[in-house]
Amino acid sequence: MKAAKRTQDVKALELQLTEDSVAPHTVYFKEHIVREHTKDKPQGRTLLVVNVPPYADEKGLINAFREAGSVQSVQLCLKPSTADVKHIMRFIPEEKITTFRAAYIVFKKVAELDKALKLTELQPLNSNAHQMQVGIKKWINEYNSSIILPKTLKENVETFMKQFDENAQKADKKEKELEQEDDEGWVTVTKRGKVQSFARSEKVENKIMQKEEKNKKRKELKNFYTFQIRESKMKHIVSLRQKFEEDKKKIAQIKQSRRFKPF
Amino acid sequence: MVKRDVKTSISEGEGDVQVINENGKRSAEDENKDGPKRVRTKSLYRQPTVNELNRLQETENLFNSNLFRLQVDEIIEEVKVKEKTEKRFLQFFTELKTHLLSIPEDDTEYDLSEQTLFKKLKVKLPLSGKLSKTKCMFKFHKFSNVEIVGSYALGCAINSKLRVDLQISVPGETYTKNDSINYRYHKKRAAYLAYIAAHLSKLENIEELQYSYINGTETKPVLDFKPTGKLGNQLSVRINLLCDSDAYKLHRFSPERNNLREAWLFNENSESNTEVGPPTPCYNNSVLADLTATVNQVFLNEILQKSENLKQAVTLLKIWLRQRNLKVSGHVVALLVAYFVQTKRVNNIMSSYQIVRNIWIALKTSDLDTKGISLCKATDTSPSLEDFHKHFPVVFIDRTGFYNICGQMCKGTYLALKRECVLAVDMLDNGKINSFLPLFMVPVKPLMQFDHILRFKNLKQLKESVLAKTPREAQVNHGIEQLPLVTDVVHSLLAKGLGNRVDLIQQLVDNDFSWPVKKSLDKVRSGYEEKLSFGFVLNPENSINVVEKGPPANLPEAEEFRAFWGDKSELRRFQDGSITETCVWEGESMTERRTVTKQIVDYLMKLKFDINPSDLFHISDQLDSVLARKQWASERVLYVDDSSLTALQAFDALRRDLRQLVQLPLDISAVYGVSPIFSYSAPAPALPRATPHNPWQRASTCLVKDMQRDGLASLPEYTPVCKAILELGHSGKWPGDIHAFRCLKAAFHLQIAERLTAQYSLPTQAYATHIDVLKNGLVFRLEIAHAKEITLLKREMQHGVVKYRESEESVRLQCDTVLMPRLRGALHGLHQKHPSFGPTACLFKRWLSAHLLSPPHFPETVAELMTAAVYMHAAPTQPPASPTVGLVRVLKLLAEFDWQRDMIVLDFNEDMSHEEITELEQKFAASPESAPAVRIVTAYDGPMPSVWSRAGPSANVLARARRLAASALKYLDDALMVGHKDNILGMFVPSYAGYNVLIHLHSALVPHSSERVDQPPKLQPLPEKLTEEIIPVVEFHPVTKYLGELRSAYGDFALFFHDLYGGEVIAVLWKPDIKDDREFQLTNANALKPYSAKGETKYKVNIEALIEDFRILGDGLVKHITVN
């Protein structure tokens, strides 16, 4: 196996923004090896880079590793993770967080990854063709691109709703299918099915429990036996005592902070 | 009877027996098996004893609450004189007494106008030069006894600054019949005192032998000294001289009699000496005090000596008065209590709480200034109360019927006392606070208590000009004691001039004076200055009236009005048709109207006493300049509350528009403002903008032009938006998925924006999350809120069961869309009730921000809530009426409140019950680690108490803010109460010491940079033509953006501090562990760099790279970075 030959140690190299950066960050990288590789991070071609500075973007990383060879894709994420990223359909995209990130760089060829692992120096992030967007320029761009035409917004809304409706329909269909008896004769009970059931939520559960409790209480007799009366009287005194004890504690606390020295 | 030693009866019970009684099944054998359980049973379920039942009952009936009672017990115990001290003092006193009684007789007669007595005694006479023209011969007669009197004798002394009063009765034969006039009595009394002083100076175990004038009574000095050694730290001793009651007949000193000749006072021909002048009740009163002291002391002893509860009550009242800084002596208090015992309002069977409460109620309703009270049953010989009222502002007659106990009390003091009684009863009746603390534990300082303080820079000049304008009779009455006269005259002038604008005018006199017995008075006095100032508690409504309406022109009173106000008074016709004499003061803006009091005082002092405003010092509006905009101005200076009002008016119009929108699937049912501007508490509120010049535009909004000038980006003026929340009519059709819900919300935003443009041709811009709309040149940002969105965010599945849990996002949304609208409404209401609330909140925010604690370190809402707390829990004072004083109070709250133990409850509409509050208290007390550092609960918080302070301030920030507040208060006290500094903006200047890295920004790019306190005002005029068609660039704040990026990227390594209102520096503080070695992990390798030490590779944080990053991220904004 080719991968076995590769060293598993993490390599550390300095990553400059421009040629004349004085105090660059050190990035650490190694081959991305996990038990189950996903499609977007194929085995043997993926490089995991951590401590990527906040201002670096995908193209910048391609710039940095350009000596190793051509890069197929770059994924930036907050933490290195093995799990497949689930794509939830969002209407409002998640906010971009400026912070240190991890990157998965997928090279086109296996050999290029080998080369990358043997690099002794990284190129700066900025190149003539592409510069990192930072500072005022970035904010201006962000602001300007946040303003969208009503028409565009409308289109966005419509496509999203269409998609959502389709998904919802699919889910409905799936539920309906579940209602059918399966091979062993089991039927899954769902909200819309023929078999009536209650919603399984905390609120409903609590309600049922409360009802039970109430029923229990109704069966009891109160202040009927002498001992009950005696007990209720005692309870009153106990509550008074409890209050007294609490107040005493409070006083002790205030005393501790020497707040009874008025002057 | 209230049982004192109940503690034992509660904690020690007859446990073992009770256990069996109460629970028959349990026998004595297994008591050692389950030890801990038994203990609990013992303490709570034990059979009550009679004592205990009594005590519980008593507390319910006789005391406010259990807590109150326990606190009373504690404080009484705390202030009690220690037994050890008592023993030591007794020993000391016996020695002192023997020494004093060994004073030799002396048969020589001394002429007091010569120095003979001084030569003999080697001790100066405690007399001012003004008395030198009184001639008399003095011969020392030995006294027979020395007694302990006053609070120490009665057992109601307070052990801090304890002073034991001794009295020596001067034998009657010392004075001749004619000595009562022209201060001869006083002169002899002084000589007698000097004689004792000389004798005492030979005693070894005393030190710091001094003469003192108390309350400025120059004619009646006393002798103060301290025992040597440890006892001297505990107490000091005062010797007071009084006169044998058989020396004079009391009626010689009736208020209508004259004892001080006019001719003597004004140095006129002495031949007219025989002529009897106007009555001199004040002079008489000072002699009467000595003559009647014994009678009153006997009377007091009779009533109080054996009554523990009464004594306790006197002690409590004394503590209360001392905390309030009221000049009412313990003697007067004891006599007042005695009076109420005599009239059967209180008795010794009552608990001390009941006595104190009853006395407060009695004083609250008393009218000692018009209906005086007397301890003596009226007889034919004693003068009538009317006679006293003619001459004294406050009348409280003693046992003999001649001496007015409150003769020295100024009306201001009495009114203050009455007012404090009202406040005290209110506090007691407020079940929601622990009223004990504000009543007895919190000292009230002038700077806290008054909205406006008037100080005189040149008291001598004031004295002269006041004396020149007061009638001779009054001067004769007060004799050589001029300050009380001046105080009275100025007080009544201010009272008349300010009328119902003030709730209280109280004089603050500082004239207690002591000096060593061997030094002559006049020499020592040259370096000493008496201080006189007046504190005003303003009436929040009346004090901002610009127009002082007088009587109609045709009435005779009009003449008087004109005479009083001089040229300022003019005839005016009002809208209701009335024509009256009127004074009109300047006040266009709210801030100017707050200075009306100052204008009136300045005018009156100039008019009546010819004192220039420059000789007066007002503590009232020093910080108003911080509330004024520096960059912008309309025709006049623009204050924050004016701009807020403009925004509110525009918002109201917009709200109407929104409600009337048609063709919407759901109607808009409510619109709430949420930005601070809607409660007048935005320090730099949004201002109307002009049409942008040559804008780049998309839809109806300006874009930011990416242009450079001189190498710097040229950015548009920072324009804040005013945020509001829309609520739609009810519908069950909202989707049950959060993303679909948001999509639908966006669709609504679109539609509302479209309709607004179509119906009212307002420029709008719809976004997925909000709508921007332009109205009257201001940009409003509207967002639809729906409870379902919060529910959807909370929703999560666990084992197939849907559960609702708070998440960070759901809490934030709930705060923004549900809690904030209500809170903002409540704060707006608070501002309407107390118009200084908004400006005070602005000042506080500015102050916090100036010290680099701007949000998120100290969130805005927490600052607002703290300010609100000052207004809602003003006890022991009333809510402040001016922003400057308001800020002082907020700082005081911040610095002195016990944040660790207590919480503040802001119950705007009295919705919370006592039980709920107690429950919350217990909840916080149960888990002190999870509770936020600042605990402020509002009635709206519901299941998330103190939600606003969850995110901040942290314990560290709070500690820093408290330290800063404490030093700011000290600075203010020095500048205002000691010095006469009008410029106190120094408290808004931050210190950059102690920070690791300073990032300097280009000032041209920093929003509000010209609003900073150290910047000169620019005052650009506001645009006349407002933008109508295009929404300007809004909420584009490069510094906030930059800070946001810094905090999210480097929050693990450093803290970033900045002044939101124009700060050009970002101060960076590394976290304390920044230099430590780190462990390298793939998941946690941020900003680490390898280095080799001893052959090993170690990792640490790459600080140089971080600093480089600061420069990279702030490209175009950062000027330079300095590393300390």
Chai-1 contact restraints between the chains, C-beta under 6 A:
chainA,res_idxA,chainB,res_idxB,connection_type,confidence,min_distance_angstrom,max_distance_angstrom,comment,restraint_id
A,A12,B,P1090,contact,1.0,0.0,6.0,A-B,restraint_1
A,L17,B,I1112,contact,1.0,0.0,6.0,A-B,restraint_2
A,A23,B,E1104,contact,1.0,0.0,6.0,A-B,restraint_3
A,A23,B,A1105,contact,1.0,0.0,6.0,A-B,restraint_4
A,A23,B,E1108,contact,1.0,0.0,6.0,A-B,restraint_5
A,H25,B,A1105,contact,1.0,0.0,6.0,A-B,restraint_6
A,T26,B,K1089,contact,1.0,0.0,6.0,A-B,restraint_7
A,Y28,B,A1085,contact,1.0,0.0,6.0,A-B,restraint_8
A,V50,B,L1082,contact,1.0,0.0,6.0,A-B,restraint_9
A,V50,B,A1085,contact,1.0,0.0,6.0,A-B,restraint_10
A,N51,B,A1085,contact,1.0,0.0,6.0,A-B,restraint_11
A,N51,B,N1086,contact,1.0,0.0,6.0,A-B,restraint_12
A,P54,B,A1049,contact,1.0,0.0,6.0,A-B,restraint_13
A,Y55,B,I1112,contact,1.0,0.0,6.0,A-B,restraint_14
A,K79,B,T1083,contact,1.0,0.0,6.0,A-B,restraint_15
A,P80,B,L1082,contact,1.0,0.0,6.0,A-B,restraint_16
A,M89,B,H739,contact,1.0,0.0,6.0,A-B,restraint_17
A,R90,B,H739,contact,1.0,0.0,6.0,A-B,restraint_18
A,F91,B,H739,contact,1.0,0.0,6.0,A-B,restraint_19
A,F91,B,R742,contact,1.0,0.0,6.0,A-B,restraint_20
A,F91,B,C743,contact,1.0,0.0,6.0,A-B,restraint_21
A,I92,B,R742,contact,1.0,0.0,6.0,A-B,restraint_22
A,I92,B,A768,contact,1.0,0.0,6.0,A-B,restraint_23
A,I97,B,S1048,contact,1.0,0.0,6.0,A-B,restraint_24
A,T98,B,E1045,contact,1.0,0.0,6.0,A-B,restraint_25
A,T98,B,S1048,contact,1.0,0.0,6.0,A-B,restraint_26
A,T98,B,A1049,contact,1.0,0.0,6.0,A-B,restraint_27
A,T99,B,S1048,contact,1.0,0.0,6.0,A-B,restraint_28
A,T99,B,A1049,contact,1.0,0.0,6.0,A-B,restraint_29
A,F100,B,N1086,contact,1.0,0.0,6.0,A-B,restraint_30
A,V134,B,I1112,contact,1.0,0.0,6.0,A-B,restraint_31
A,V134,B,L1113,contact,1.0,0.0,6.0,A-B,restraint_32
A,V134,B,D1115,contact,1.0,0.0,6.0,A-B,restraint_33
A,G135,B,G1114,contact,1.0,0.0,6.0,A-B,restraint_34
A,G135,B,D1115,contact,1.0,0.0,6.0,A-B,restraint_35
A,G135,B,G1116,contact,1.0,0.0,6.0,A-B,restraint_36
A,G135,B,L1117,contact,1.0,0.0,6.0,A-B,restraint_37
A,I136,B,A713,contact,1.0,0.0,6.0,A-B,restraint_38
A,I136,B,G1116,contact,1.0,0.0,6.0,A-B,restraint_39
A,I136,B,L1117,contact,1.0,0.0,6.0,A-B,restraint_40
A,W139,B,P1038,contact,1.0,0.0,6.0,A-B,restraint_41
A,W139,B,K1041,contact,1.0,0.0,6.0,A-B,restraint_42
A,I140,B,V704,contact,1.0,0.0,6.0,A-B,restraint_43
A,I140,B,D706,contact,1.0,0.0,6.0,A-B,restraint_44
A,Y143,B,V704,contact,1.0,0.0,6.0,A-B,restraint_45
A,Y143,B,F1036,contact,1.0,0.0,6.0,A-B,restraint_46
A,N144,B,L703,contact,1.0,0.0,6.0,A-B,restraint_47
A,N144,B,V704,contact,1.0,0.0,6.0,A-B,restraint_48
A,I147,B,R698,contact,1.0,0.0,6.0,A-B,restraint_49
A,I147,B,T701,contact,1.0,0.0,6.0,A-B,restraint_50
A,L149,B,A699,contact,1.0,0.0,6.0,A-B,restraint_51
A,P150,B,A766,contact,1.0,0.0,6.0,A-B,restraint_52
A,L153,B,L750,contact,1.0,0.0,6.0,A-B,restraint_53
A,V157,B,C743,contact,1.0,0.0,6.0,A-B,restraint_54
A,V157,B,A746,contact,1.0,0.0,6.0,A-B,restraint_55
A,V157,B,A747,contact,1.0,0.0,6.0,A-B,restraint_56
A,F160,B,C743,contact,1.0,0.0,6.0,A-B,restraint_57
A,M161,B,C743,contact,1.0,0.0,6.0,A-B,restraint_58
A,F164,B,A740,contact,1.0,0.0,6.0,A-B,restraint_59
A,R200,B,G800,contact,1.0,0.0,6.0,A-B,restraint_60
A,R200,B,V801,contact,1.0,0.0,6.0,A-B,restraint_61
A,S201,B,V802,contact,1.0,0.0,6.0,A-B,restraint_62
A,E202,B,K803,contact,1.0,0.0,6.0,A-B,restraint_63
A,I237,B,P48,contact,1.0,0.0,6.0,A-B,restraint_64
A,V238,B,L44,contact,1.0,0.0,6.0,A-B,restraint_65
A,L240,B,L56,contact,1.0,0.0,6.0,A-B,restraint_66
A,R241,B,L44,contact,1.0,0.0,6.0,A-B,restraint_67
A,F244,B,N66,contact,1.0,0.0,6.0,A-B,restraint_68
A,D247,B,N66,contact,1.0,0.0,6.0,A-B,restraint_69
A,D247,B,L67,contact,1.0,0.0,6.0,A-B,restraint_70
A,D247,B,L70,contact,1.0,0.0,6.0,A-B,restraint_71
A,I251,B,L70,contact,1.0,0.0,6.0,A-B,restraint_72
A,F260,B,E74,contact,1.0,0.0,6.0,A-B,restraint_73
A,F260,B,I75,contact,1.0,0.0,6.0,A-B,restraint_74
A,F260,B,E78,contact,1.0,0.0,6.0,A-B,restraint_75
A,P262,B,I319,contact,1.0,0.0,6.0,A-B,restraint_76
A,P262,B,M441,contact,1.0,0.0,6.0,A-B,restraint_77
A,F263,B,S160,contact,1.0,0.0,6.0,A-B,restraint_78
